[in-house]
Amino acid sequence: MDNQDVKNLKRRYFVWLYKTTKESFDKFERKFTQVDIDRDILKEIENILMGSYLPHEKAQLEKLVNEFQDYIATKEKNCAELKSQGQRKNSEFIFLDVKLQAIEKLIAKELGRRELARIKLMYEKEMTKRILRSTEH
């Protein structure tokens, strides 16, 4: 096995490590991002609805808006429980964050910052492709 073969094996392992760790970390992190976006969506919905509809339409829409508010509140509660357990931080979340940082640091060291950026971009493209291909609702 020559040096290029060894480098290729390392690269593939780093890609796999990055992918699996990032997916696990994202399961935690995306919930927090979603809550922020959902709050912004709710604000926009409320702004749009403020005078655009007749009273009988508003009552029906208000019910849906309230359901969305409840959905956001439940998600916020779940996020708070995920990130911390009592006064202590969630150890799995912290570990995944630190592990991801370590993997990124080693990729940059072994393969270079440009390759780290390339791996991150490949991951992002793959995750976006999965979302767009998904038929699940």
TIRO-2110 file (N, C-alpha, C; in Angstrom, 1 decimal):
// TIRO-2110
0.8, -1.2, 0.0, N, 1, A
0.0, 0.0, 0.0, CA, 1, A
0.9, 1.2, 0.0, C, 1, A
0.7, 2.1, -1.0, N, 2, A
1.5, 3.3, -1.0, CA, 2, A
0.9, 4.4, -0.2, C, 2, A
1.6, 5.5, -0.1, N, 3, A
1.2, 6.7, 0.7, CA, 3, A
-0.2, 7.2, 0.3, C, 3, A
-0.4, 7.2, -1.1, N, 4, A
-1.7, 7.7, -1.5, CA, 4, A
-2.9, 6.8, -1.1, C, 4, A
-2.6, 5.5, -1.1, N, 5, A
-3.7, 4.6, -0.6, CA, 5, A
-4.0, 4.8, 0.9, C, 5, A
-2.9, 5.0, 1.6, N, 6, A
-3.1, 5.3, 3.1, CA, 6, A
-3.9, 6.6, 3.3, C, 6, A
-3.5, 7.6, 2.5, N, 7, A
-4.2, 8.9, 2.6, CA, 7, A
-5.7, 8.8, 2.2, C, 7, A
-5.9, 8.0, 1.2, N, 8, A
-7.3, 7.8, 0.8, CA, 8, A
-8.1, 7.0, 1.8, C, 8, A
-7.5, 6.0, 2.5, N, 9, A
-8.2, 5.3, 3.6, CA, 9, A
-8.5, 6.3, 4.7, C, 9, A
-7.5, 7.1, 5.1, N, 10, A
-7.7, 8.0, 6.2, CA, 10, A
-8.9, 9.0, 5.8, C, 10, A
-8.8, 9.5, 4.6, N, 11, A
-9.9, 10.4, 4.1, CA, 11, A
-11.2, 9.8, 4.2, C, 11, A
-11.4, 8.6, 3.7, N, 12, A
-12.7, 7.9, 3.8, CA, 12, A
-13.1, 7.7, 5.2, C, 12, A
-12.2, 7.4, 6.1, N, 13, A
-12.6, 7.2, 7.5, CA, 13, A
-13.0, 8.6, 8.1, C, 13, A
-12.2, 9.6, 7.8, N, 14, A
-12.6, 10.9, 8.3, CA, 14, A
-14.0, 11.4, 7.8, C, 14, A
-14.3, 11.1, 6.5, N, 15, A
-15.6, 11.4, 6.0, CA, 15, A
-16.7, 10.7, 6.7, C, 15, A
-16.5, 9.4, 7.0, N, 16, A
-17.4, 8.6, 7.7, CA, 16, A
-17.6, 9.1, 9.1, C, 16, A
-16.5, 9.4, 9.8, N, 17, A
-16.5, 9.9, 11.2, CA, 17, A
-17.3, 11.2, 11.2, C, 17, A
-16.9, 12.1, 10.3, N, 18, A
-17.6, 13.4, 10.3, CA, 18, A
-19.1, 13.2, 10.1, C, 18, A
-19.5, 12.4, 9.1, N, 19, A
-20.9, 12.2, 8.7, CA, 19, A
-21.6, 11.6, 9.9, C, 19, A
-21.2, 10.6, 10.5, N, 20, A
-21.9, 9.9, 11.6, CA, 20, A
-22.0, 10.8, 12.8, C, 20, A
-20.9, 11.5, 13.2, N, 21, A
-20.9, 12.4, 14.3, CA, 21, A
-21.8, 13.6, 14.1, C, 21, A
-21.7, 14.2, 12.9, N, 22, A
-22.5, 15.3, 12.6, CA, 22, A
-24.0, 15.0, 12.6, C, 22, A
-24.3, 13.9, 12.0, N, 23, A
-25.7, 13.4, 12.0, CA, 23, A
-26.3, 13.3, 13.5, C, 23, A
-25.5, 12.7, 14.3, N, 24, A
-25.9, 12.6, 15.7, CA, 24, A
-26.0, 13.9, 16.4, C, 24, A
-25.0, 14.8, 16.2, N, 25, A
-25.0, 16.1, 16.8, CA, 25, A
-26.2, 16.9, 16.2, C, 25, A
-26.5, 16.8, 14.9, N, 26, A
-27.6, 17.6, 14.3, CA, 26, A
-28.9, 17.2, 14.9, C, 26, A
-29.1, 15.9, 15.3, N, 27, A
-30.3, 15.5, 15.9, CA, 27, A
-30.7, 16.4, 17.1, C, 27, A
-29.7, 16.8, 17.9, N, 28, A
-29.9, 17.7, 19.0, CA, 28, A
-30.0, 19.1, 18.5, C, 28, A
-29.1, 19.5, 17.8, N, 29, A
-29.0, 20.9, 17.4, CA, 29, A
-30.1, 21.4, 16.5, C, 29, A
-30.6, 20.6, 15.6, N, 30, A
-31.7, 21.1, 14.7, CA, 30, A
-32.9, 21.4, 15.4, C, 30, A
-33.2, 20.8, 16.6, N, 31, A
-34.4, 21.1, 17.3, CA, 31, A
-34.4, 22.5, 17.8, C, 31, A
-33.2, 23.0, 18.2, N, 32, A
-33.1, 24.4, 18.7, CA, 32, A
-33.2, 25.4, 17.5, C, 32, A
-32.6, 25.0, 16.4, N, 33, A
-32.7, 25.9, 15.2, CA, 33, A
-34.2, 25.9, 14.7, C, 33, A
-34.9, 24.8, 14.7, N, 34, A
-36.3, 24.7, 14.3, CA, 34, A
-37.1, 25.6, 15.2, C, 34, A
-36.9, 25.6, 16.5, N, 35, A
-37.7, 26.5, 17.4, CA, 35, A
-37.5, 27.9, 17.0, C, 35, A
-36.3, 28.4, 16.8, N, 36, A
-36.1, 29.7, 16.4, CA, 36, A
-36.8, 30.1, 15.1, C, 36, A
-36.8, 29.2, 14.1, N, 37, A
-37.4, 29.4, 12.8, CA, 37, A
-38.9, 29.4, 13.0, C, 37, A
-39.4, 28.5, 13.8, N, 38, A
-40.9, 28.4, 14.0, CA, 38, A
-41.4, 29.6, 14.7, C, 38, A
-40.7, 30.2, 15.6, N, 39, A
-41.1, 31.4, 16.3, CA, 39, A
-41.2, 32.6, 15.2, C, 39, A
-40.2, 32.6, 14.4, N, 40, A
-40.2, 33.7, 13.3, CA, 40, A
-41.4, 33.5, 12.4, C, 40, A
-41.6, 32.2, 12.0, N, 41, A
-42.8, 31.9, 11.1, CA, 41, A
-44.1, 32.4, 11.8, C, 41, A
-44.2, 32.1, 13.1, N, 42, A
-45.4, 32.5, 13.8, CA, 42, A
-45.6, 34.0, 13.8, C, 42, A
-44.5, 34.7, 14.0, N, 43, A
-44.6, 36.2, 14.0, CA, 43, A
-45.1, 36.7, 12.6, C, 43, A
-44.5, 36.1, 11.6, N, 44, A
-44.9, 36.5, 10.2, CA, 44, A
-46.4, 36.1, 9.9, C, 44, A
-46.8, 35.0, 10.4, N, 45, A
-48.2, 34.6, 10.2, CA, 45, A
-49.1, 35.6, 10.9, C, 45, A
-48.8, 35.9, 12.1, N, 46, A
-49.6, 36.9, 12.9, CA, 46, A
-49.6, 38.2, 12.2, C, 46, A
-48.5, 38.7, 11.7, N, 47, A
-48.5, 40.0, 10.9, CA, 47, A
-49.3, 39.9, 9.7, C, 47, A
-49.2, 38.8, 9.0, N, 48, A
-50.0, 38.7, 7.7, CA, 48, A
-51.5, 38.7, 8.0, C, 48, A
-51.9, 38.0, 9.1, N, 49, A
-53.3, 37.8, 9.4, CA, 49, A
-54.0, 39.0, 10.0, C, 49, A
-53.2, 40.0, 10.4, N, 50, A
-53.7, 41.1, 11.2, CA, 50, A
-54.8, 41.9, 10.4, C, 50, A
-55.4, 41.8, 9.5, N, 51, A
-56.4, 42.7, 8.9, CA, 51, A
-56.7, 42.2, 7.5, C, 51, A
-56.2, 41.0, 7.3, N, 52, A
-56.3, 40.5, 5.9, CA, 52, A
-57.6, 39.7, 5.7, C, 52, A
-58.3, 39.2, 6.8, N, 53, A
-59.4, 38.3, 6.6, CA, 53, A
-60.6, 38.8, 7.4, C, 53, A
-61.7, 38.2, 7.0, N, 54, A
-63.0, 38.6, 7.6, CA, 54, A
-63.1, 37.9, 8.9, C, 54, A
-64.0, 38.4, 9.8, N, 55, A
-64.1, 37.9, 11.2, CA, 55, A
-64.3, 36.4, 11.3, C, 55, A
-65.2, 35.8, 10.4, N, 56, A
-65.5, 34.4, 10.5, CA, 56, A
-64.2, 33.5, 10.0, C, 56, A
-63.5, 34.1, 9.1, N, 57, A
-62.2, 33.4, 8.7, CA, 57, A
-61.2, 33.5, 9.8, C, 57, A
-61.1, 34.7, 10.5, N, 58, A
-60.1, 34.8, 11.5, CA, 58, A
-60.3, 33.8, 12.6, C, 58, A
-61.5, 33.5, 13.0, N, 59, A
-61.8, 32.5, 14.1, CA, 59, A
-61.2, 31.2, 13.7, C, 59, A
-61.4, 30.8, 12.5, N, 60, A
-60.9, 29.5, 12.0, CA, 60, A
-59.4, 29.5, 12.0, C, 60, A
-58.8, 30.6, 11.5, N, 61, A
-57.4, 30.7, 11.4, CA, 61, A
-56.7, 30.8, 12.7, C, 61, A
-57.4, 31.5, 13.7, N, 62, A
-56.9, 31.7, 15.0, CA, 62, A
-56.7, 30.3, 15.7, C, 62, A
-57.6, 29.4, 15.4, N, 63, A
-57.5, 28.0, 16.0, CA, 63, A
-56.2, 27.4, 15.5, C, 63, A
-56.0, 27.5, 14.2, N, 64, A
-54.7, 26.9, 13.6, CA, 64, A
-53.5, 27.6, 14.1, C, 64, A
-53.5, 28.9, 14.3, N, 65, A
-52.4, 29.6, 14.9, CA, 65, A
-52.2, 29.2, 16.3, C, 65, A
-53.2, 29.0, 17.1, N, 66, A
-53.1, 28.5, 18.5, CA, 66, A
-52.5, 27.1, 18.5, C, 66, A
-52.9, 26.3, 17.6, N, 67, A
-52.3, 24.9, 17.5, CA, 67, A
-50.8, 25.0, 17.2, C, 67, A
-50.4, 25.9, 16.3, N, 68, A
-49.0, 26.1, 16.0, CA, 68, A
-48.2, 26.6, 17.2, C, 68, A
-48.8, 27.6, 17.9, N, 69, A
-48.2, 28.1, 19.2, CA, 69, A
-48.0, 26.9, 20.2, C, 69, A
-49.0, 26.1, 20.3, N, 70, A
-48.8, 24.9, 21.2, CA, 70, A
-47.7, 24.0, 20.8, C, 70, A
-47.6, 23.8, 19.5, N, 71, A
-46.6, 22.9, 18.9, CA, 71, A
-45.2, 23.5, 19.2, C, 71, A
-45.1, 24.8, 19.1, N, 72, A
-43.8, 25.5, 19.4, CA, 72, A
-43.5, 25.4, 20.8, C, 72, A
-44.5, 25.6, 21.7, N, 73, A
-44.2, 25.5, 23.1, CA, 73, A
-43.8, 24.1, 23.6, C, 73, A
-44.4, 23.1, 23.0, N, 74, A
-44.0, 21.7, 23.3, CA, 74, A
-42.6, 21.5, 22.8, C, 74, A
-42.2, 22.0, 21.6, N, 75, A
-40.9, 21.8, 21.1, CA, 75, A
-39.9, 22.5, 22.0, C, 75, A
-40.2, 23.7, 22.4, N, 76, A
-39.3, 24.5, 23.3, CA, 76, A
-39.1, 23.7, 24.6, C, 76, A
-40.1, 23.2, 25.2, N, 77, A
-40.0, 22.4, 26.4, CA, 77, A
-39.1, 21.2, 26.2, C, 77, A
-39.3, 20.5, 25.1, N, 78, A
-38.4, 19.3, 24.8, CA, 78, A
-37.0, 19.7, 24.6, C, 78, A
-36.7, 20.9, 24.0, N, 79, A
-35.4, 21.4, 23.8, CA, 79, A
-34.7, 21.7, 25.1, C, 79, A
-35.4, 22.3, 26.0, N, 80, A
-34.9, 22.6, 27.3, CA, 80, A
-34.5, 21.4, 28.0, C, 80, A
-35.3, 20.3, 27.9, N, 81, A
-35.0, 19.0, 28.5, CA, 81, A
-33.8, 18.4, 27.9, C, 81, A
-33.7, 18.6, 26.6, N, 82, A
-32.5, 17.9, 25.8, CA, 82, A
-31.2, 18.6, 26.2, C, 82, A
-31.2, 19.9, 26.3, N, 83, A
-29.9, 20.6, 26.5, CA, 83, A
-29.4, 20.5, 28.0, C, 83, A
-30.4, 20.4, 28.9, N, 84, A
-29.9, 20.3, 30.3, CA, 84, A
-30.8, 19.4, 31.0, C, 84, A
-30.3, 18.7, 32.0, N, 85, A
-31.0, 17.8, 32.9, CA, 85, A
-30.8, 18.4, 34.3, C, 85, A
-31.8, 19.1, 34.8, N, 86, A
-31.7, 19.8, 36.0, CA, 86, A
-30.7, 20.9, 35.8, C, 86, A
-29.7, 21.0, 36.7, N, 87, A
-28.6, 22.0, 36.5, CA, 87, A
-27.5, 21.6, 35.7, C, 87, A
-27.4, 20.3, 35.4, N, 88, A
-26.2, 19.8, 34.6, CA, 88, A
-26.6, 19.8, 33.1, C, 88, A
-25.6, 20.0, 32.3, N, 89, A
-25.7, 19.9, 30.9, CA, 89, A
-25.9, 18.5, 30.4, C, 89, A
-26.6, 18.3, 29.3, N, 90, A
-26.7, 16.9, 28.8, CA, 90, A
-25.3, 16.4, 28.3, C, 90, A
-24.8, 15.4, 28.9, N, 91, A
-23.5, 14.9, 28.6, CA, 91, A
-23.3, 14.4, 27.2, C, 91, A
-24.4, 13.8, 26.6, N, 92, A
-24.3, 13.3, 25.3, CA, 92, A
-24.2, 14.4, 24.3, C, 92, A
-24.9, 15.5, 24.5, N, 93, A
-24.9, 16.7, 23.6, CA, 93, A
-23.5, 17.3, 23.7, C, 93, A
-22.9, 17.4, 24.9, N, 94, A
-21.6, 18.0, 25.1, CA, 94, A
-20.5, 17.1, 24.4, C, 94, A
-20.6, 15.8, 24.6, N, 95, A
-19.7, 14.9, 24.0, CA, 95, A
-19.7, 15.0, 22.5, C, 95, A
-20.8, 15.0, 21.9, N, 96, A
-20.9, 15.1, 20.5, CA, 96, A
-20.4, 16.4, 19.9, C, 96, A
-20.6, 17.5, 20.6, N, 97, A
-20.1, 18.8, 20.2, CA, 97, A
-18.5, 18.7, 20.3, C, 97, A
-18.0, 18.2, 21.3, N, 98, A
-16.5, 18.1, 21.5, CA, 98, A
-15.9, 17.2, 20.5, C, 98, A
-16.6, 16.0, 20.3, N, 99, A
-16.1, 15.0, 19.3, CA, 99, A
-16.0, 15.6, 17.9, C, 99, A
-17.1, 16.3, 17.5, N, 100, A
-17.2, 16.9, 16.2, CA, 100, A
-16.0, 17.9, 16.1, C, 100, A
-15.8, 18.8, 17.1, N, 101, A
-14.7, 19.7, 17.0, CA, 101, A
-13.3, 19.0, 16.9, C, 101, A
-13.1, 17.9, 17.6, N, 102, A
-11.9, 17.1, 17.5, CA, 102, A
-11.7, 16.6, 16.1, C, 102, A
-12.8, 16.0, 15.5, N, 103, A
-12.7, 15.4, 14.2, CA, 103, A
-12.4, 16.5, 13.2, C, 103, A
-13.0, 17.7, 13.3, N, 104, A
-12.7, 18.7, 12.3, CA, 104, A
-11.3, 19.2, 12.5, C, 104, A
-10.8, 19.3, 13.7, N, 105, A
-9.4, 19.7, 13.9, CA, 105, A
-8.4, 18.7, 13.3, C, 105, A
-8.7, 17.4, 13.4, N, 106, A
-7.8, 16.4, 12.9, CA, 106, A
-7.9, 16.3, 11.4, C, 106, A
-9.1, 16.5, 10.8, N, 107, A
-9.2, 16.6, 9.3, CA, 107, A
-8.4, 17.7, 8.8, C, 107, A
-8.5, 18.9, 9.4, N, 108, A
-7.7, 20.0, 9.0, CA, 108, A
-6.2, 19.8, 9.1, C, 108, A
-5.8, 19.1, 10.1, N, 109, A
-4.4, 18.8, 10.4, CA, 109, A
-3.9, 17.8, 9.4, C, 109, A
-4.6, 16.7, 9.1, N, 110, A
-4.2, 15.6, 8.3, CA, 110, A
-4.4, 15.9, 6.8, C, 110, A
-5.5, 16.5, 6.5, N, 111, A
-5.9, 16.7, 5.0, CA, 111, A
-5.9, 18.1, 4.6, C, 111, A
-5.9, 19.1, 5.5, N, 112, A
-5.9, 20.5, 5.2, CA, 112, A
-7.3, 21.1, 5.3, C, 112, A
-7.3, 22.4, 5.5, N, 113, A
-8.5, 23.2, 5.8, CA, 113, A
-9.4, 23.1, 4.5, C, 113, A
-8.8, 23.1, 3.4, N, 114, A
-9.6, 23.1, 2.1, CA, 114, A
-10.4, 21.8, 2.1, C, 114, A
-9.8, 20.7, 2.4, N, 115, A
-10.4, 19.4, 2.4, CA, 115, A
-11.5, 19.3, 3.5, C, 115, A
-11.3, 19.9, 4.6, N, 116, A
-12.3, 20.0, 5.7, CA, 116, A
-13.6, 20.8, 5.1, C, 116, A
-13.3, 21.9, 4.5, N, 117, A
-14.4, 22.6, 3.9, CA, 117, A
-15.1, 21.8, 2.8, C, 117, A
-14.4, 21.0, 2.1, N, 118, A
-15.0, 20.2, 1.0, CA, 118, A
-15.9, 19.1, 1.7, C, 118, A
-15.4, 18.5, 2.7, N, 119, A
-16.2, 17.4, 3.4, CA, 119, A
-17.4, 18.0, 4.0, C, 119, A
-17.3, 19.2, 4.6, N, 120, A
-18.5, 19.9, 5.2, CA, 120, A
-19.5, 20.2, 4.1, C, 120, A
-19.1, 20.6, 2.9, N, 121, A
-19.9, 20.9, 1.8, CA, 121, A
-20.6, 19.7, 1.3, C, 121, A
-19.9, 18.6, 1.2, N, 122, A
-20.4, 17.3, 0.7, CA, 122, A
-21.5, 16.9, 1.7, C, 122, A
-21.3, 17.0, 3.0, N, 123, A
-22.3, 16.6, 4.0, CA, 123, A
-23.5, 17.5, 3.8, C, 123, A
-23.4, 18.8, 3.7, N, 124, A
-24.5, 19.7, 3.5, CA, 124, A
-25.3, 19.3, 2.3, C, 124, A
-24.6, 19.1, 1.2, N, 125, A
-25.3, 18.7, -0.1, CA, 125, A
-26.1, 17.4, 0.1, C, 125, A
-25.5, 16.5, 0.7, N, 126, A
-26.2, 15.2, 0.9, CA, 126, A
-27.4, 15.3, 1.8, C, 126, A
-27.3, 16.1, 2.9, N, 127, A
-28.4, 16.2, 3.8, CA, 127, A
-29.6, 17.0, 3.1, C, 127, A
-29.2, 18.0, 2.3, N, 128, A
-30.2, 18.7, 1.5, CA, 128, A
-30.9, 17.8, 0.5, C, 128, A
-30.1, 17.0, -0.2, N, 129, A
-30.6, 16.1, -1.1, CA, 129, A
-31.6, 15.1, -0.5, C, 129, A
-31.2, 14.6, 0.7, N, 130, A
-32.1, 13.7, 1.4, CA, 130, A
-33.5, 14.3, 1.7, C, 130, A
-33.4, 15.6, 2.1, N, 131, A
-34.7, 16.3, 2.4, CA, 131, A
-35.5, 16.5, 1.2, C, 131, A
-34.9, 16.8, 0.1, N, 132, A
-35.6, 17.1, -1.1, CA, 132, A
-36.2, 15.8, -1.7, C, 132, A
-35.5, 14.7, -1.5, N, 133, A
-35.9, 13.4, -2.0, CA, 133, A
-37.0, 12.8, -1.1, C, 133, A
-37.1, 13.2, 0.1, N, 134, A
-38.0, 12.6, 1.1, CA, 134, A
-39.5, 12.8, 0.6, C, 134, A
-40.2, 11.7, 0.8, N, 135, A
-41.6, 11.8, 0.5, CA, 135, A
-42.4, 11.7, 1.8, C, 135, A
-41.8, 11.6, 2.9, N, 136, A
-42.4, 11.6, 4.2, CA, 136, A
-42.9, 13.0, 4.6, C, 136, A
-44.0, 13.1, 5.3, N, 137, A
-44.5, 14.3, 5.7, CA, 137, A
-44.4, 14.5, 7.2, C, 137, A
END
